Amino acid sequence: MSSDPYDVVVIGAGHNGLVAAAYLARAGLRVIVLERRDLIGGACVTEELWPGFKVSTASYVCSLLRPRIVRELELRRHGLELLPRNPSSFSPFPDGRYLMLGPDRDLNRREIAKFSSRDADALPHYEAMLERVADFIEPTLEMTPPDPWSLRPRDLYALARLGWRFLRLGRRDGARAIEVLTGSARAILDRWFESEELKATLATDAVIGAFAAPSMPGTAYVLFHHVMGECNSARGVWCYVRGGMGGISQALAAAARAHGAEIRTGAPVARIAVREGKAAGVVLEDGSEIEARQVVSNADAHVTFLRLLDPRQLPAGFGDAVRAIDYASPSLKINLALSALPVFAALPGAAPGPQHRGTIHVAPSLDYIERAFDDAKYGRPSRQPILECTIPSVVDPTVAPSGRHLMSVFVQYAPYRLAEGTWDDAREAFADRCLDVLAEYAPNMRGAVVARQVLAPPDLEERFALTGGNIFQGAMTLGQLFFLRPVPGYADYRAPIAGLYLCGAATHPGGGVMGACGFNAAREMLRDAPRFRAKAGARAGRRT
């Protein structure tokens, strides 16, 4: 037991935990981060699975990382390099045609006009509508959700500002903002566009990580959630990270250490220590204890409250609310080492080309996506799965040996619980099926794979401590957003135990490599930290 307690102990060195640690240390607090694995990053990590291949094992592209975090923590100085993709996406279709989209509006117009001149005219208006809605919603990402059942003066001020921004949208865009927050992606896309090729390409963003079909309410927000970001100040652009996604976590760790934070790997936490109703530190699996005045968990609510705490320490009903969180997961990840790039029938070419730079979508229609979900809702992996493939080595040669390539395949739908058998039995056969589907568009793919890693939902759960394998630490549905995330009454990052906080994607604003959860949690912790308040008071005294 330490004779000199830390101000803060952070459980988990995922990107949100590192953001929180960096801001807390920057404010002058003594911070230690404890990571159970031997490397930092959580699901935002780079691992050398095969010699020379630097694999973004889980998360694989970046856009949502908050610009102020990059700026304030000087992440570029600490090694972060973002590599924009242009074009952004390539969608091949069974009839031999393809659709390519990106930040170039002229390219988009030409490409979409191959399928519908009406849709080519409509896309700029659709994107402008989304930008206006984003101007209203995006500022909420960095605010602490108010509790409507227990409003404080600052909550009333925040709600008033939010209401004023909503009124400024006007009647038409205001209605659209509400539909984005509550409606189905399919209803919106069907109203704006007529070509299945464009709608299916856009709809994949509506179901990423969601156990839902595009026709289900709530998918419009998942769609919107994935178009809010930016890369190097370019709105709506997704990028790779030099050296893999772990480059974000390494830059955050360097920033945290520069401000005095300590980061310890191979240090699994067994339980959160509670004394006299207050968090007092953590106990590691080796039995050692680390004392701290505040504890913040980057783990999800289920792990934090039902595994690291004795449920009897929680108020009546809170444990039940945590157990009711929806962790349904549809996602499976395949990482591939390739001897050659895929050669697409729709756009042949074995050398790196525009078809290899962005996300490759295999989902030819909205009905295809709906049928894929139909299998999953009955506990079966999709017979015709949705594939989102990226080949970062085309843009960033540092992640693969010379002449070789790295492919990430994000697959849906793969239910956590199977109606028949287990993932131990189904994992490799389903991966074979996914490669067969990809080979329908790029016939050389089967012979190009030299190594592969398959992470089914239970593997994601075990490897990254994601309950149910859910990549968002809880579904991003309306009942689990904003002041309802993670559970009603506790959206302000504070737990029902004094001195205990959450900072991961289980909190507002949710999943994605965004950093906002860690940023918001650090702000609330600094409001509560006795040492910080004392320092602030001393500074105020000196000013007077």
N, C-alpha and C positions, 0 to 999 in steps of 0.2 A: 504494500500500500504506500502510495506516494505521500511524503510529508508536506509537499507543496502542491496542492491540487491545481490541475489545469483549469483555466476558465471554461474551456469547451472541449468535449470529446465528440468527434464526428464518427459515426458508425457507417463505414462504407466509403470507398474512394471512387465511386462513380462520378460522372461529371458534375452532377448537382451537389454532391457532397464536397467536391473540390472547389466549386464556386463558393459555397457557403464558407468553407474554411479560409479561402483567400480573402473574402471580404471581412470576415471576423478578425483574422490576423492583421489585415490592413488597418482595422480600427484600433489595434493595440492589444487585443486579447491574446492570451496564451492558448494555443490550439494544437490538438493532436488528432490526426485522422488514422483510424484503424481499418485495415482492409484484410479480409479473410484469405484472399488469394495472394499469390506471390507477385502479382502485377496489378497496377492501378488501372482504373478506367471503367470498371463495371461492364456495362454493355457497349460502352464507347471505347473500344479497345483495339489494338493491333497485336496479333500474335503470329509468330513465325511457325506455322503448322508444318511446313515442309521447307527444306533448306532453300533460302533465297526468296520465299514467298511470304510477304508481309500481309496477313489476312485481317481485314476488318470483320472479325468473327460474327458480330451481331449487327449493330447499326452500320450503315454502309455509305450514306451520303449526308451532306450537311447543307442546311439553309436557314434553319430556325434559330441558330445560336444568336442570342440577343446582341446587337451591335454595341450597346453600352458596356456589356461585359468584356467584349473584345477590346474596346477602347480603354476602359477604366483599369482593367487588369494588365494592359499592355501585352496582350497575348502574342501579337506579332513579334514583339521584341523577345519573347520567350520561345519563339520558334514556330508559331502557327502560320501555315501557309495554305490558303484556300485556292483551289484550282477550278474555276468555272467551267461548265460543260456547254459546248455549242457545236451542234444542236443538243437540245435537252433530252429528246426522246425519239425513239424509232419503233414504229408499230408495223410489223409485217402481217399480211393477211393471207388466208388460204387461197384466194384467187390470184395470188402473185403480185398484188399491188402492195404499197406501203404508204405510211403517213409519217412524216418527219416534222417535229415541232421544236421551237427554240426561242431565244430572245429576239431573233431577227423577224420583224413583223412582215416584211416582204416575203421571206421564206414561208412563213406560216400561211399567208394568203395564197401563194402558189400551190402549196401542198394541200391545203384544205379544199381549194377549188377543184382538185382532181376528183373529189367526191361530192362537193356541193358548193356552188358559187354563193348560195344564200348563207351557208355556214361561214364561208370565208369573210363575208361582210359582217356577220353577227359576232364573230369572235372578239374583235376589238371592243365592241360595246359590252360584251359579257365581262371581259377583263377589267374594263373601266368600272363596271358596277361592283365587281369584287374589290377593287381598290378603294372605292368609296365606303363600302361596308368595312373593309379592313381599317380605314381611318377611324372608324367608331370602335371596333372591337379590339384592335391591337393594343391600345393603351391599357386595357384591362389586364393584359398579361403580366404587367409589373405592379399590379395593385393587390393588396390584401383583400380578399372578398369580405364584404360586411356580412354580419349575421343578421338577417331581417327580423329575427325574434329577440335580438338583444343589441339594439343599435346604440353606438356611442357617438359623441359629437363629430369626431372625425369621419365616422361612417356616413353620417348624414351629409357631410360636405362632399365625400367621394361619390355618393349616390346622386347628389345634385349635379355634380360635374358630368357624371355619366348620363343623367337624364337630359342635360343641356346638349351634349354631343348627339344624343339620339334624336332630339327635336331638330337639330341642324341638318340631319339626314334628309328631312322632308318626308312626306307621307309615302311616296313611292319606294324610296330606298329604305325607309324605316320598316316597311312591310317586308321588303326583301331581306333585311337583316334578321328579322324574326324568323323568316323561313329558313335562312341559313343556319340559325341556331337550333331549329326544331324539326325541320322537314327532311324529306328524302332527296338524295342526290339525283335520283332518276327523274323525279317530277321536275326539278329545275333544268336538268340537261335536256329532257324531252321538250320543254317549252322553248328553250333557246336554240336547239339544233335539230337537224333532221338526219344527218348521216350517222349510221351506227359506228363507223370507223372512228370519227371524232369523239362521239359520246363514250364509247368504250375506253378510249385512251384516257379521257379525262376522268372517267368513273373509277379507274383503278385507285386513284388517290382517295376516293370516298370510302374504300373498304380496307385500306392498308391497316393491319393490326386490329380490325374490327370484326367481330363475329356477327356479321350482318351482310345483307344484300343491298345493292344500291336503291332498291324500292322501299327500304325500311326507314322509318323516321329516325332522325339523328345522324344519318350518313352525310347529310349536307354539311354539317359542322366538321366532320372528319375530312371531307373534301376541302373545305375552307381552311382548316387547320394546316393542311399541307401546302397551301399556296400563299401563306402570310409572310414567308421568310425572304431573305435576300442573301446575296453573296457579293462581297466587296462593293457594297452600296447599290448593287443592281437588284431591283425588286423582283421577286418571283423566280430567281435563278437558283438552281441547286448546284452543288459543287462537290468535288472530291477534296480530301485533305492530304497534303503531301505526306507520304509515309503511312497512310491509312488513318482511320478515324481515331486511333490512339494518339495521334498528334494533337488533338484537342485536349485530351486528358493530360498529356505530358506538359503542354503549355500551361494549363491550369495549375498543375502540381508545381511547376517552376515558379509561377506567380505566387502561389501560397507559401512556398518555402522562402521566396525572396522577402516576404513580409513576416517571416519567423515561424510559420507553421511547421509542425513535425508530422511526417507521414510514415506510418509503419505498416509494412506488408506482412503476410503470414501471421496475422494477429486476429483470429476469429473471435468474435464476441459471443459469449455463452448466454449472458443475461445483463439487463440493465439494473444497476443497484439503486434501490429506493430506500430512503431512510426518512422516517417521520413524514411520509407522504410527499417527499420531494426526491427527484432524481439526484443521485449523488455520484454518479460515475458508471463504470461498467466492470464486469468480471469477465476475463478471457477464458477460453476453453482450458488453458493450462492452470487455471485457478488464480492467477494473479489479478489484482484489482487496480484500476486506474481511476482515481478520484477526479471529479470535475464539478464545477458549479452549474454547468449546463450540459445537457446531452442532446445531440441532434442526430436523428437516424435518417440515412439515405435509403434504407430498406422500405419496402411497401408496408401498408398498414397491417396486413395480416402477420407478416414476419415480426414487425416491431411490437405489436400489442399482444399477439397470441403465442409467440414463441420466445421472445426476449423478455417478456414480463410474465409474472404470475397473474392470470386473469382476475384473481380475487383482489388485486390492487386497483382494478379499474372500477369506475362507478357503475351502478346498476344500469343495464341496458346498453352500455357502450360496446361491450364485447359482442353482443348480438348484432349491433349496427355494423361492426367490422366484419363479422361473419357473413353479413348480407351483401357485402360488396361483390359486384359481378367481375369475376376474373376470367370469363370465358375467352379462350384463345383460339385463333384460327391459323396461326402462323408457323411455318417451318422454314428453316434456312439451310441452303446447300451452298457450300463453298467449294469451288473447283479450281484445280491447277490444270492449265491447258498447254498442250504442245503447239496449238495453232488457234487462230481466231475463228469464230463461227463464220461460215460462208452462207449467206442467206440467199435463198432462191429468188426472193423479191428484189434483192440488190446485191448481186454477186461481187466478190472481191475478197481475196485472202489477206491483202495488206490492210493496215489500219485505215478506216474510212469514217465518214460521218455517222454511219449506221452503228459504229462500235463505241462512240464517245459518250452517249447519254444512256438513259434507261431504255432497255428493250422490253416492250410490252407484248406479252402473249395473252391476249384476251380480245378476240375479234368482234364481240358484240355484247350489248347489255344482257341479252338473254343467255349468252355463254356464261357470264358472271353469275346470273341468277341460278342457272342450273348447277354451277359449281357449288354454290351455297346450299342448294337443295340436298346434295349429298351430305354435307357437313352437319346440317341440322338433324339428320338421322344418325349421326355418329360415324359417318363414313368419310374417309379422305376423298376429295374430289376426283372423279374419274377423268375429268378434263380440267386440270388445275389452272389457276391464274398464275402466271410467272412474271416477275419483274427482275430482269437481269441487268447487271452492270459489269463493265470490264474496266476497272480503274487503271489497269496497267497501260491502256492506250493513251491516257492523259498523263499518268504519273508512272514513268518507267521504273521508279525506285522500288515498286512493290513486287516485282517479279524478276527472275533472272533473264538475261538477254535472250531474246528469241522465244520466251515463254510468256504466258498471260495468266491473269487471275480473273475469275468470274464469280460474282456473288449472285445467287438466285434466291429471291424472296418469294415464298410459295404460299398460296391460299387455295383451298381451305383445308386445314389439317386439324381437326378437333382434338382437344387435349384428351378427352375420354372417348375411346372407341367403342362402338356397339358390339364389336366382335374382336377378340384378341387384344394384344397390347402393342405398343409402339416398338418394343423389342423385336416383335415378329414382323411388324409392318414397315419399319423405318426404311430399310434398304430397297424393298420392293416398290414403295411409293416414290423414292428417289429415282429409281429406274423409270417409273412411269413419267415423272417430270422430264427426264432427259429424252424419253421417247417423244413427248409432246414438243419439246424444243427442236428435236431432230426433224420434225415435220416441216419446220421453217428453215433449219440449217442442217442439212443431211450429214455434214461431216462431224457433227458434235460428238457422236458416240465414240469415234476413234480419236478425238482430240483430248479426252479427259485422261490425265495421268495420275490424278489423286483427287479424292473428294472427302469432305466432312459433311455429315448430315445431322442437323440439330432439330429434332422433333420438339413439340411443346414441353414434354417432361424433361428433355435435355436442357432447354432454355431455362426451365425452372431450377434445375439442379446446379447448372453452371453459373447462372447469374442471379440466383435467389429471387426469381420472378414467379410469384405465386401463379399457378396455372399456366405458366409460360407466357403470361400476358405482357407484351412489350411496353405497355403504357402504365404498368403497376395498377391496373384497374381500367375497365372499359370507359371509353370517352363518350358515354351516352348522356342524354340530358339530365337524368337523375343522378349523375355522378360528375357534374361540372360546376365550376364557380363556387358558390357558397355551400354546395352539397358535396364538395370533394375535400377530404376522403369520405366524411360522414357529416350530416347536418350538425351545426353547432361547433364544429372544430375545423373550419376552413382557414383559420388565421395562423396555421402552422404550429399552434400550441396543442399539446396533448392534455388530457385531463389530469395528468400528474405534473405538478409544478416543476419547472426547469427542464422539461422534456419536450422536444420539438420533432417535427418531420420536415424534411427538405427535398425528398425525392419526387418522382413523377406521380406518386400517389396524391400529391397536393395540386392545387391550382397553379399553373394552367394545364398541367398534365404532361403527356408523353412527348417524345421527340428530343433530339439533342438541342435543347433550348437554353438551359441554364437558369431560366426564370424562377423555377421552383427554389433552387438554392439561393438565388439573389433575394427573393422575397422573404424566405425564412431567415436569412442573416439579418435583414433589416428589422424584423420583429424581435429577434433575439437581442439585438443591440438596444432596442427600446427597453428590454427587460433586464439586461445584464447589470448587476450592481456595480461592478468595477467600471464599466463604461459610463454609467450614470454619474459615478463619483468623479471620473475624469472630466466628463462634460461639465459637471458642476464647478470643478476647479477652474476649468478654462473660462467659464462664464464669470467666476469670481474675479479672475485676473483681468478680464475685459472691463469690469466695473471698477 
